[in-house]
Amino acid sequence: MKIEILGAGCPKCKQLTANAEAAAKELGITVEISKVTDIGKITEYGVMMTPALAIDGTVVSAGKVLSKDEIKKILTK
């Protein structure tokens, strides 16, 4: 599973990254987490507000910092 954090590296982006890492760790699943900071690539996803979270190439959240528990729910669907 590939998780992408879309954003310029602001504090909210860093918090979303930390929450995604914690959610995956608690679930005991192996994920590849990468950060997408290129504005061109972010807009290719159709994202207008960051931070955004994409899983396996599909944007599941944009414009807010999901909590660890919210991310866990998304990962277990």
TATALIN-V316252 format. One record per residue. RES is the residue in three letters. SS is DSSP state (alpha for helix, beta for strand, coil for the rest). OMEGA is omega in degrees with one decimal (999 if undefined). Layout:
# TATALIN-V316252
RES&SS&OMEGA / RES&SS&OMEGA
This chain:
# TATALIN-V316252
MET&coil&-179.0 / LYS&beta&177.4 / ILE&beta&177.4 / GLU&beta&174.6 / ILE&beta&-177.5 / LEU&beta&179.5 / GLY&coil&-173.9 / ALA&coil&-179.9 / GLY&coil&179.1 / CYS&coil&178.8 / PRO&alpha&178.6 / LYS&alpha&178.3 / CYS&alpha&179.5 / LYS&alpha&178.4 / GLN&alpha&178.0 / LEU&alpha&177.3 / THR&alpha&179.8 / ALA&alpha&179.4 / ASN&alpha&178.7 / ALA&alpha&178.7 / GLU&alpha&180.0 / ALA&alpha&179.9 / ALA&alpha&-179.9 / ALA&alpha&-180.0 / LYS&alpha&179.7 / GLU&alpha&178.7 / LEU&alpha&-179.5 / GLY&coil&179.4 / ILE&coil&178.9 / THR&coil&178.3 / VAL&coil&173.4 / GLU&beta&-179.2 / ILE&beta&177.6 / SER&beta&179.7 / LYS&beta&176.9 / VAL&beta&-177.4 / THR&coil&-179.3 / ASP&coil&-177.5 / ILE&alpha&178.2 / GLY&alpha&179.5 / LYS&alpha&179.4 / ILE&alpha&179.8 / THR&alpha&175.0 / GLU&alpha&176.6 / TYR&coil&-178.0 / GLY&coil&-177.6 / VAL&coil&178.4 / MET&coil&178.6 / MET&coil&177.5 / THR&coil&3.3 / PRO&coil&176.2 / ALA&beta&-179.7 / LEU&beta&176.4 / ALA&beta&177.0 / ILE&beta&-178.1 / ASP&coil&174.5 / GLY&coil&-179.3 / THR&beta&178.8 / VAL&beta&-179.6 / VAL&beta&178.5 / SER&beta&176.9 / ALA&beta&174.1 / GLY&coil&177.6 / LYS&coil&177.9 / VAL&coil&177.0 / LEU&coil&175.9 / SER&coil&177.0 / LYS&alpha&-178.7 / ASP&alpha&176.5 / GLU&alpha&179.7 / ILE&alpha&178.0 / LYS&alpha&178.7 / LYS&alpha&-179.7 / ILE&alpha&-176.9 / LEU&alpha&-177.4 / THR&coil&178.0 / LYS&coil&999
